Amino acid sequence: MIAQLGHRLKVEKSKQVLTSFAGLPLLTELAHNSRLVRELDSIPGLWERAGAYRTSDYVLGLAMTLAAGGEGLDDTRVLREDAGLKQMMLPAMPAANSMGDFLRRFGHRTIHRLGGVNAKLARRVLADVQGPLTLDLDASLQEAHKKDALWTYKGFPGYNPVLAWVEEADVFLAGVFRAGNASPQSHIRSLLHHCRKELPQGRKLRLRSDSAGYRLDVMDYCVKHGIEYAIGADLDAAVREAIEEIPDGKWQLVVRGNDAFLLAETIYAPGRGNNAWDVPACRLVVTKKVSGQLELFKEPIKHRAIITTLPATMTAEQVLGFYNDRGKAEKAIGELKIGFGLEGLPCGQLMANAAFFQTALIAYNLVQLFKRRALPKGWRTLGIKSLRFRLLGQAGRVVRHARSVVLRLSADFPFLDVFEAARWAVLAPLTANGCG
């Protein structure tokens, strides 16, 4: 049974140099060897003169706080006061109020450059991924009662960032931190263009998006640059007319567990001859399902349509499955928000919160690079919560010996062999393709 100590438990201070985050130096070593530190320090326009701290001290100090489980600027004090981390990786870390001042230095140009550093980090994760890449563009509302937060379409104040996530490597290639009242369709084409430019030439790309991407300029861009797409179509009058013209014999019954629906496809020309965009006719995959409840003013039959240029070798059901895998992107966004401190935003200004947002993307992608480069393959699916519990949040004693720093972990630590292998992996030089 579990013992109860009661008054027998005594708490005493120790003068030994201890840390509660023995695994974090593995991430900072990787940040150095992947050139992330150098690229952060090369961002121009943030400093008028040299000071005690560099850009990387602020960004990585905050990113390490988020990776360790912190949720805001005040939580940076936990790492700042950790005696063991001072000996190993953070000899001097900016104070929490200085972190806020740093975030408020950012403007549109420096935010763009910080996003560029994140894209380089994402490319290093993508370097060892073979085959076509699937790009999910998806938005995620963030409630925030801040000074400049605007009302979202959901009826609460906050922000409306849109993110670009690559499924095959589980990385966020880019993100645009939008005001709360931004249209769901805003920045979609420009973000797609940015992502295509950031990816290595010659990589086949597939776009997946909800109806926010149902725009003629987005589809035209995809056609011109050879990007296959599967986009949720608005059920406007033209789409409804195309659905009505599908013969009854073309509908097939699909049963998946307790779920059953009708599935069919037809050919549809978006824009119906709009000369401004060169969007050819393509496949329209449609599902039809009884809603289950007869409600006043609501149609009893619910349609869903997907417009796609995926090849004919994929059946309508396979196209539907590919599109429904958008749920993986939603899961990754949930991991980003809950696991990396984006449920709450620290500042009252849009640009400062945008810088915090980009820092969270850097923290997320650095962890993904760490999992791919330094951990067993079976660990790649672990969320950040499990990774903290197993590796990052281990207790250790730090001892300086001659010119060396010795980290002493418990001999009973069950993942000591994984920790030791990761230590050597993050020290290995990068290969030409960007990964060790």
C-alpha positions in Angstrom: 0.0 0.0 0.0 1.0 3.6 -0.4 2.8 4.9 2.7 1.6 8.0 4.6 4.4 10.1 6.1 2.4 12.7 7.9 4.6 14.6 10.4 7.6 12.4 9.7 8.2 14.3 6.4 10.8 17.0 6.9 11.8 19.6 4.3 15.3 21.1 4.3 17.3 23.3 2.0 20.2 21.9 0.2 23.3 23.7 -0.9 23.9 21.1 -3.7 23.4 22.4 -7.2 20.2 20.7 -8.4 17.9 20.9 -11.4 14.4 19.8 -12.0 14.8 20.0 -15.8 17.8 17.8 -16.6 16.6 17.1 -20.1 16.3 20.7 -21.3 20.1 21.1 -22.1 19.5 18.4 -24.8 17.2 20.9 -26.6 19.6 23.8 -26.2 22.5 21.8 -27.5 20.4 20.9 -30.5 19.5 24.5 -31.0 23.2 25.4 -31.2 24.1 22.5 -33.5 21.1 23.1 -35.8 22.2 26.8 -36.2 19.0 28.0 -34.6 20.9 30.2 -32.1 22.9 31.8 -34.8 19.9 32.5 -37.0 18.0 34.0 -34.1 20.9 36.3 -33.3 21.1 37.4 -37.0 17.6 38.9 -37.0 18.1 42.6 -37.6 16.0 45.5 -36.4 15.4 44.5 -32.8 18.4 46.2 -31.1 19.7 49.7 -31.3 22.9 48.7 -29.4 24.4 45.6 -27.9 23.2 44.6 -24.5 23.7 42.0 -21.9 21.4 39.6 -23.7 21.0 38.5 -27.3 17.9 37.7 -29.3 18.5 34.0 -28.8 18.6 34.4 -25.0 15.1 35.8 -25.0 13.5 33.5 -27.7 15.1 30.3 -26.5 14.6 31.2 -22.8 10.9 31.6 -23.5 10.8 28.5 -25.8 12.5 26.4 -23.1 9.9 27.6 -20.6 7.1 26.5 -22.9 8.8 23.2 -23.6 9.2 22.6 -19.9 5.5 23.2 -19.2 5.4 26.9 -18.5 2.5 29.0 -19.8 3.5 32.6 -19.6 6.3 35.1 -19.0 6.1 34.8 -15.2 7.0 31.1 -15.5 10.4 32.0 -17.0 11.4 32.7 -13.4 11.4 29.0 -12.6 14.1 28.3 -15.2 15.9 31.6 -14.3 16.3 30.5 -10.6 17.1 26.8 -11.4 20.7 26.5 -10.0 21.5 23.4 -12.2 20.3 25.1 -15.4 22.5 28.1 -14.6 25.5 25.8 -14.5 24.6 24.0 -17.7 22.8 26.2 -20.2 21.4 29.4 -18.7 24.2 31.3 -17.0 22.1 34.4 -17.3 18.5 34.5 -18.4 16.4 37.7 -18.9 13.9 38.6 -16.2 10.2 38.1 -16.9 9.5 41.8 -17.3 12.4 42.1 -19.7 10.8 39.2 -21.7 7.7 41.3 -22.1 9.7 44.4 -23.2 11.5 42.2 -25.8 8.2 40.9 -27.3 6.9 44.5 -27.6 10.0 45.4 -29.7 8.6 43.3 -32.7 6.9 44.9 -35.7 5.7 43.4 -39.0 9.2 43.1 -40.5 10.8 41.4 -37.5 7.8 39.1 -37.0 8.3 38.0 -40.6 12.0 37.3 -40.0 11.3 35.3 -36.8 8.8 33.3 -38.9 11.6 32.7 -41.4 13.8 31.3 -38.7 11.0 28.9 -37.7 10.6 27.8 -41.4 14.3 26.9 -41.6 13.9 24.9 -38.5 10.9 23.1 -40.0 12.8 22.4 -43.2 15.5 20.6 -41.1 12.8 18.3 -39.8 11.5 17.8 -43.3 14.9 17.0 -44.8 14.7 13.3 -44.0 11.0 12.9 -45.0 10.6 11.3 -48.4 7.6 11.5 -50.8 4.8 14.0 -51.3 4.1 16.5 -48.5 0.6 17.3 -47.2 0.0 20.9 -46.2 -2.9 21.6 -43.9 -4.1 25.2 -43.6 -6.3 25.6 -40.6 -7.3 28.4 -38.3 -7.8 28.2 -34.5 -9.6 30.9 -32.5 -7.9 32.0 -29.3 -10.0 33.7 -26.6 -8.1 36.6 -25.0 -9.4 39.5 -23.0 -6.6 41.8 -24.0 -6.5 45.5 -24.8 -6.4 45.2 -28.6 -8.3 41.9 -28.9 -11.2 42.1 -31.3 -14.5 40.1 -31.3 -14.4 36.8 -33.2 -17.3 35.3 -35.2 -17.8 33.0 -32.2 -18.8 35.9 -30.0 -15.8 36.3 -27.8 -12.8 38.6 -28.0 -9.4 37.2 -29.1 -7.3 36.4 -32.1 -7.7 34.2 -35.2 -4.4 32.7 -36.2 -4.1 30.5 -39.3 -1.4 27.8 -39.3 0.3 25.7 -42.0 1.1 22.2 -40.7 2.9 19.4 -42.6 1.5 16.0 -41.8 4.5 13.8 -42.8 6.9 15.5 -40.3 4.4 17.0 -37.8 5.8 20.5 -38.0 4.3 23.9 -38.4 5.9 25.4 -41.5 4.4 28.8 -40.9 1.6 30.7 -39.2 -0.1 34.1 -39.5 -1.3 35.7 -36.3 -4.5 37.5 -37.3 -6.8 39.8 -35.5 -9.9 38.3 -34.0 -12.3 39.8 -36.5 -10.2 38.6 -39.5 -12.1 36.8 -42.2 -11.5 33.0 -42.2 -10.4 33.3 -45.8 -7.9 36.1 -45.3 -4.2 35.3 -45.8 -4.9 31.8 -47.2 -3.4 32.4 -50.7 -0.4 34.4 -49.4 0.3 31.8 -46.7 0.2 29.0 -49.4 2.6 31.0 -51.6 4.9 31.5 -48.6 4.9 27.8 -47.8 5.6 26.7 -51.3 8.6 29.1 -51.5 9.9 27.8 -48.1 9.8 24.1 -49.3 12.7 22.6 -51.3 12.1 22.8 -55.1 10.8 19.6 -56.6 8.8 18.4 -53.6 5.3 17.4 -54.6 2.7 19.2 -52.5 -0.9 18.4 -51.6 -3.1 21.1 -50.0 -5.9 20.2 -47.6 -8.2 22.9 -46.2 -11.7 23.5 -45.0 -14.0 25.9 -46.8 -11.8 28.8 -45.8 -9.6 27.7 -48.7 -12.6 27.6 -51.1 -11.4 30.5 -53.2 -10.8 30.9 -56.9 -7.5 32.5 -56.3 -6.3 29.7 -54.1 -7.4 27.0 -56.5 -6.0 28.9 -59.5 -2.6 29.1 -57.6 -2.7 25.4 -57.0 -3.4 24.6 -60.6 -0.6 26.9 -61.9 2.0 25.4 -59.5 1.0 21.7 -59.7 -0.4 21.5 -56.2 -3.1 18.9 -55.8 -5.8 19.9 -53.4 -8.8 18.7 -51.4 -10.9 21.7 -50.2 -14.2 21.8 -48.4 -16.7 23.5 -50.8 -19.2 26.0 -49.8 -22.8 24.8 -50.5 -23.7 27.8 -52.6 -26.3 27.7 -55.3 -24.0 26.5 -58.0 -22.7 23.6 -55.9 -26.2 22.6 -54.8 -27.3 22.6 -58.4 -24.4 20.3 -59.3 -25.3 18.0 -56.4 -29.0 17.9 -57.6 -27.9 16.8 -61.0 -26.2 13.6 -59.7 -28.3 10.7 -60.8 -29.8 8.6 -58.0 -28.0 5.5 -59.3 -24.6 7.1 -58.7 -25.0 7.3 -54.9 -23.4 4.4 -53.0 -24.0 3.5 -49.4 -21.0 3.7 -47.1 -21.2 2.1 -43.6 -18.5 2.8 -41.1 -19.3 1.3 -37.7 -22.4 3.1 -36.5 -22.1 5.8 -39.1 -23.8 5.4 -42.5 -24.1 7.9 -45.4 -24.4 8.1 -49.2 -21.4 9.0 -51.3 -21.1 10.2 -54.9 -19.0 12.3 -57.1 -19.4 14.5 -60.1 -17.5 17.0 -62.2 -17.8 20.7 -61.3 -16.2 23.9 -62.7 -15.6 26.4 -60.0 -16.4 30.0 -61.0 -18.5 28.8 -63.9 -16.4 30.5 -66.6 -15.0 33.4 -64.5 -12.3 34.7 -66.8 -10.3 36.2 -63.9 -9.1 32.7 -62.8 -8.0 29.7 -64.8 -9.6 27.0 -62.7 -10.6 24.0 -64.8 -13.4 21.6 -64.0 -12.5 19.0 -61.4 -13.9 16.4 -59.1 -16.6 17.2 -56.6 -17.0 14.4 -53.9 -20.3 14.7 -52.0 -21.7 13.0 -49.0 -25.4 12.9 -48.1 -26.6 12.0 -44.6 -29.8 12.2 -42.6 -29.2 14.6 -39.8 -30.9 12.3 -37.3 -33.2 14.9 -35.8 -36.0 16.8 -37.5 -35.5 20.4 -36.5 -37.6 23.4 -37.5 -36.0 25.5 -40.3 -33.2 23.0 -40.8 -32.9 20.6 -43.6 -33.3 16.9 -42.6 -30.6 15.8 -45.1 -27.1 17.2 -44.6 -24.7 17.5 -47.6 -21.0 17.9 -47.5 -18.9 18.6 -50.6 -15.1 18.4 -51.3 -13.6 19.9 -54.4 -10.4 18.1 -55.4 -7.8 17.6 -58.1 -6.5 14.4 -56.5 -5.9 11.7 -59.2 -8.6 9.5 -60.6 -6.7 6.5 -59.2 -8.1 7.5 -55.8 -11.7 6.5 -55.3 -14.3 8.9 -53.9 -14.1 7.1 -50.6 -10.3 7.5 -50.5 -10.6 11.2 -51.3 -13.0 11.5 -48.4 -10.6 9.6 -46.1 -7.7 11.9 -47.2 -9.8 15.0 -46.5 -11.0 13.7 -43.1 -7.4 13.3 -42.1 -7.6 17.0 -41.5 -8.4 15.9 -38.0 -4.6 15.2 -37.5 -3.9 18.9 -38.1 -6.6 19.8 -35.5 -4.9 17.5 -33.1 -1.5 19.1 -33.7 -3.0 22.5 -33.2 -4.5 21.3 -29.9 -1.1 20.0 -28.9 0.5 23.4 -29.8 -2.1 25.4 -27.8 -2.4 23.2 -24.7 1.2 21.8 -24.6 3.1 25.0 -25.5 1.3 27.7 -23.7 -0.9 29.2 -26.4 -4.1 28.9 -24.5 -3.2 32.2 -22.8 -1.4 35.1 -24.4 0.9 37.3 -22.3 0.6 40.8 -23.9 -1.9 43.4 -24.7 -0.5 44.2 -28.2 -1.1 42.3 -31.4 2.5 42.3 -32.5 3.9 41.2 -29.1 1.5 38.3 -29.0 2.4 37.5 -32.6 6.1 37.2 -31.5 5.0 34.9 -28.6 3.0 32.9 -31.1 6.1 32.4 -33.4 8.2 31.5 -30.4 5.7 28.8 -29.5 6.0 27.4 -33.1 9.8 27.4 -32.7 9.5 25.5 -29.4 7.2 22.9 -31.1 9.4 22.4 -34.1 12.5 22.1 -32.0 10.9 19.3 -30.0 10.0 17.6 -33.3 13.5 17.9 -34.6 14.8 16.5 -31.2 12.4 13.5 -31.4 13.5 12.7 -35.0 17.2 13.2 -34.5 17.8 12.0 -31.0 15.1 9.6 -29.8 14.0 6.1 -30.7 11.4 5.9 -33.5 8.8 4.7 -31.1 9.0 8.0 -29.2 8.1 10.2 -32.2 4.4 9.9 -31.5 4.8 11.1 -27.9 3.1 14.3 -27.0 5.0 17.0 -25.1 3.4 16.0 -21.9 4.7 12.5 -22.0 8.1 13.7 -23.2 8.4 16.0 -20.1 7.4 13.2 -17.8 9.8 10.7 -19.3 12.8 12.9 -20.1 12.8 16.7 -19.9 11.6 17.0 -16.4 14.0 14.7 -14.7 15.8 15.7 -11.5 19.6 15.8 -11.5 22.6 17.1 -9.6 25.2 19.3 -11.4 28.8 19.1 -10.4 31.7 21.1 -11.9 34.8 19.1 -12.3 37.9 20.8 -13.8 36.6 22.1 -17.2 33.7 19.7 -17.3 30.1 19.9 -16.1 28.8 16.6 -14.8 25.1 15.9 -14.6 24.3 13.1 -12.2 21.0 11.3 -12.7 19.5 8.5 -10.6 20.9 5.1 -11.4 17.2 3.9 -11.3 16.1 6.3 -14.0 14.3 3.9 -16.4 15.2 5.9 -19.5 18.9 6.5 -18.7 20.0 4.7 -21.9 17.6 6.9 -24.0 18.9 10.0 -22.3 22.6 9.0 -22.9 21.9 8.2 -26.6 20.1 11.5 -27.0 23.0 13.4 -25.5 25.4 12.1 -28.1 22.9 12.5 -31.0 22.4 16.2 -30.4 26.1 16.7 -30.4 26.6 15.0 -33.7 27.2 17.4 -36.6 24.5 18.1 -39.1 24.7 16.3 -42.5 24.3 18.2 -45.7 20.5 17.7 -45.9 20.0 19.4 -42.5 19.6 16.4 -40.2 21.9 14.2 -38.3 
